[in-house]
Amino acid sequence: MVPLCNPTLSLPLRIPTKANNRSSNSIITNSASSSKRQRTTTTTSFSPFETRVSLIFALASQATSLSQRLIADVASETAKYVFPKRFESRTLEEAFMAVPDLETLNFKVLSRTDFYEIREVEPYFVAETTMPGKTGFDFNSSSQSFNVLAEYLFGKNTRKEKMEMTTPVITTKNPSDGVKMEMTTPVLTTKSEDPDKWKMSFVMPSKYGADLPLPRDSSVRIKEIPRKIVAVVSFSGFVNDEEVKHRELKLREALKSDRQFKIKEGSSVEVGQYNPPFTLPFQRRNEMALEVERKDE
């Protein structure tokens, strides 16, 4: 007989194993859940110092990225002025002229002489405003009108959209009888029916076509300018009223001998200025234009 106190007896084998398994599984599960909670807490827990350090690094990275974009934008805009483009030159004076690498009007040269060229200019849209001064070349009135149009161009419109600048700035004088003629160039100053008032216009970027945002300033108006043929003469330096009168007379006189084109009735002189104020006088490109038509029309 085997003693009941014999340690080799397998009495535990008679205890139901199902309950033991449940208990064991429960212990393992609870242990795993506890371990998982512990691991999760350890992973997501940051000290206030670590949080501040992480925030500083994130802000520094964001600032660096923004600075790089700003530097790239500034460099791109600066390059348009530092590396200007040049027109085909007919004289030594024109050879020194340069213009910013900005969008300008599309035109086709129909004929050319030593003094002027005839261009057919594509249609375009302008934003215009009436100038407060009595001349298109008065500094104060020009600056005021330019700023009004610049505000529209750079976001003071119904879409709050910033549009690109174009060239040139055009000053247009209409005849005293009030016939109004607009030229085809990016920033246009046009004398209105009132002989003491002028109009300045910005030519709108061509990608918009007629789909332009409306101005928020009631003094700014949007207008479409049709296709035109113009006679153009270029010159350097700064523009003033006496220079304009002198060159207008010379251009009108020269066009009398043109075999194909004549000055259109009511045509008024228009002066285009391509360069920013800091450009040296001998590098500045100015253009004077009169609208013309074919003699057989």
C-alpha positions in Angstrom: 0.0 0.0 0.0 1.2 3.5 -0.7 1.0 5.9 2.2 -1.4 8.8 1.8 1.2 11.2 2.7 3.5 10.1 -0.1 4.6 13.2 -2.0 4.7 11.4 -5.2 1.0 11.0 -5.3 -0.6 12.9 -8.2 -3.6 14.2 -6.3 -3.6 17.5 -8.1 -4.3 15.7 -11.3 -7.8 15.0 -10.0 -8.5 18.7 -9.7 -10.4 20.0 -12.8 -7.9 21.6 -15.2 -10.5 23.8 -16.8 -10.7 26.1 -13.8 -7.0 26.2 -13.6 -6.7 27.2 -17.3 -9.2 30.0 -16.8 -7.3 31.3 -13.8 -4.0 31.0 -15.6 -5.4 32.8 -18.7 -6.9 35.5 -16.5 -3.6 36.1 -14.9 -1.7 36.2 -18.2 -4.3 38.5 -19.7 -4.3 40.9 -16.8 -0.5 40.9 -16.8 -0.4 41.6 -20.5 -3.0 44.4 -20.2 -1.0 45.9 -17.3 2.2 45.7 -19.3 0.4 47.3 -22.4 -0.9 50.2 -20.3 2.5 50.7 -18.8 4.1 50.8 -22.2 1.5 53.2 -23.6 1.9 55.6 -20.7 5.7 55.5 -21.1 5.5 56.2 -24.8 3.1 59.3 -24.7 4.4 60.8 -21.6 6.5 64.0 -22.1 7.8 66.3 -19.4 7.0 70.0 -19.7 10.7 70.7 -20.6 10.6 68.1 -23.4 7.4 69.6 -24.7 8.8 73.1 -24.8 12.0 71.8 -26.6 9.9 70.0 -29.2 7.8 73.1 -29.8 10.9 75.3 -30.2 12.3 72.8 -32.8 9.0 72.7 -34.7 8.8 76.5 -34.8 12.4 76.8 -35.9 11.8 74.3 -38.7 8.7 76.2 -39.8 10.5 79.6 -39.7 13.4 78.2 -41.7 11.1 76.8 -44.4 9.2 80.2 -44.5 12.5 82.1 -44.7 13.7 80.0 -47.6 10.5 80.6 -49.5 10.7 84.3 -48.9 14.3 84.4 -49.9 13.5 82.5 -53.1 10.6 84.9 -53.9 12.7 88.0 -53.3 15.6 86.5 -55.4 13.1 85.7 -58.2 11.6 89.3 -58.2 15.1 90.9 -57.9 16.4 88.9 -60.8 13.7 90.5 -63.0 15.4 93.9 -62.4 19.0 92.8 -62.0 18.9 90.8 -65.3 16.7 92.9 -67.5 15.7 92.1 -71.1 16.5 94.3 -74.1 14.5 95.4 -77.1 16.0 95.2 -80.6 18.0 98.5 -80.8 18.1 100.8 -83.9 20.4 103.4 -82.4 23.3 103.6 -79.9 20.9 105.3 -77.4 18.6 102.2 -77.5 21.5 99.8 -77.1 22.0 101.0 -73.5 18.3 100.8 -72.6 17.0 97.9 -70.5 13.6 96.9 -69.1 12.6 94.7 -66.2 11.7 91.1 -67.2 8.0 91.6 -66.6 5.0 90.9 -68.8 4.4 93.5 -71.4 1.9 93.8 -74.2 2.0 91.6 -77.2 2.6 93.4 -80.5 3.9 92.8 -84.0 6.2 95.2 -85.8 4.7 96.0 -89.2 7.5 98.3 -90.4 10.5 100.2 -89.1 12.5 103.3 -90.0 15.6 104.8 -88.4 13.4 107.0 -86.2 10.2 105.0 -85.4 8.5 101.7 -85.9 4.9 100.8 -86.6 3.3 98.2 -84.3 0.1 96.3 -84.3 -0.8 95.8 -80.6 -3.1 93.0 -79.3 -6.2 93.9 -77.3 -5.8 94.1 -73.5 -7.6 95.1 -70.3 -6.7 97.9 -68.0 -7.5 99.2 -64.5 -7.7 103.0 -64.7 -8.1 105.9 -62.4 -8.4 109.7 -62.8 -5.3 111.7 -61.8 -5.7 114.7 -59.5 -3.1 116.8 -61.2 -3.1 118.9 -64.3 -0.2 117.0 -66.0 0.6 113.4 -66.5 4.2 114.0 -65.3 3.5 115.7 -62.0 5.3 113.7 -59.3 2.6 114.0 -56.6 -0.4 113.2 -58.8 1.5 110.4 -60.5 2.5 108.8 -57.2 -1.0 109.1 -55.8 -2.6 107.5 -58.9 0.0 104.8 -59.1 -0.6 103.9 -55.4 -4.3 103.6 -55.9 -3.9 101.2 -58.8 -1.1 99.3 -57.1 -3.5 98.7 -54.1 -6.0 97.1 -56.5 -3.3 95.1 -58.2 -1.9 93.8 -54.9 -5.1 92.7 -53.2 -7.6 95.5 -52.7 -10.2 93.7 -54.9 -13.2 91.5 -54.5 -11.1 88.3 -54.5 -8.3 89.8 -52.3 -6.0 88.4 -55.1 -2.5 89.6 -55.7 -1.8 90.1 -59.4 1.6 90.5 -61.1 2.9 93.8 -62.2 3.4 94.5 -65.9 5.3 97.1 -68.0 5.4 99.9 -69.0 3.7 102.8 -67.3 1.9 104.9 -70.0 1.0 108.6 -69.8 -1.5 109.6 -72.4 -2.6 113.1 -73.4 -5.9 113.5 -75.3 -6.6 116.4 -77.6 -8.3 119.4 -76.2 -11.5 118.7 -78.1 -12.2 115.8 -75.7 -11.7 112.9 -78.1 -10.5 110.0 -75.9 -7.9 107.6 -77.3 -6.2 105.0 -75.2 -2.8 103.3 -76.0 -1.9 99.8 -75.6 0.6 99.4 -72.7 0.6 98.2 -69.1 0.2 101.4 -67.0 -1.6 104.0 -68.9 -2.1 107.7 -68.1 -4.8 109.2 -70.3 -6.1 112.8 -70.4 -9.9 112.8 -70.0 -12.5 115.1 -71.6 -11.8 117.6 -68.8 -8.6 119.3 -70.1 -7.2 119.5 -66.5 -7.6 115.8 -65.8 -5.5 112.8 -66.7 -6.0 109.1 -66.4 -3.5 106.5 -65.4 -4.0 102.8 -66.2 -2.3 99.6 -65.4 -2.5 96.9 -68.0 -3.8 93.7 -66.5 -1.9 90.4 -66.7 -3.0 88.6 -69.9 -3.8 85.3 -68.1 -7.0 86.8 -66.6 -8.6 88.0 -69.9 -12.0 89.5 -69.0 -12.2 87.4 -65.7 -10.6 90.1 -63.5 -11.5 90.7 -59.9 -13.5 93.9 -59.3 -11.9 96.8 -57.5 -13.0 97.8 -54.0 -12.0 101.4 -54.6 -14.8 103.1 -56.7 -12.2 105.4 -58.3 -10.7 102.4 -60.1 -12.4 101.2 -63.3 -11.8 98.1 -65.5 -11.8 98.7 -69.3 -11.1 96.6 -72.4 -8.8 98.3 -75.0 -9.2 97.1 -78.6 -6.5 96.2 -81.1 -4.5 99.2 -82.4 -1.8 100.2 -84.8 0.6 102.7 -83.3 3.8 104.6 -84.4 6.4 104.3 -81.6 9.7 106.2 -81.0 11.9 105.3 -78.0 14.2 107.6 -75.9 16.1 107.4 -72.6 16.2 109.7 -69.6 13.5 111.1 -67.4 10.2 112.3 -68.9 8.9 115.8 -68.5 6.3 118.0 -70.3 8.8 119.9 -72.5 10.4 116.7 -73.7 7.0 115.2 -74.6 6.0 118.2 -76.6 9.3 118.3 -78.5 9.3 114.6 -79.4 5.6 114.6 -80.3 6.2 117.3 -82.9 9.1 115.4 -84.4 7.1 112.2 -84.6 4.1 113.9 -86.2 6.4 115.5 -88.7 8.2 112.2 -89.5 4.9 110.4 -90.1 3.9 112.8 -92.8 6.4 111.1 -95.1 5.3 107.5 -94.3 4.0 105.8 -97.4 1.7 103.3 -95.7 0.4 104.9 -92.5 -1.0 108.2 -91.4 -1.9 109.6 -88.0 -5.4 108.6 -87.1 -7.8 111.5 -86.6 -8.0 112.5 -82.9 -5.0 110.5 -82.0 -3.2 111.8 -78.9 0.3 111.2 -77.7 1.1 108.5 -75.3 4.3 108.0 -73.3 5.3 104.6 -71.9 7.9 104.3 -69.1 9.3 100.9 -68.4 11.7 101.3 -65.5 11.5 101.7 -61.8 12.7 105.1 -60.3 16.2 103.8 -59.3 17.2 103.1 -62.9 20.0 105.2 -64.3 18.8 107.8 -66.9 20.8 106.4 -69.8 19.3 102.9 -69.1 15.7 104.0 -68.9 13.5 103.1 -71.8 10.6 105.4 -72.7 8.3 105.1 -75.7 6.1 107.7 -77.3 3.3 106.5 -79.5 0.6 107.9 -81.7 -2.3 105.8 -83.1 -2.1 105.5 -86.9 -4.1 103.8 -89.7 -3.4 102.6 -93.2 -3.6 105.3 -95.9 -5.9 103.1 -98.0 -8.5 102.8 -95.3 
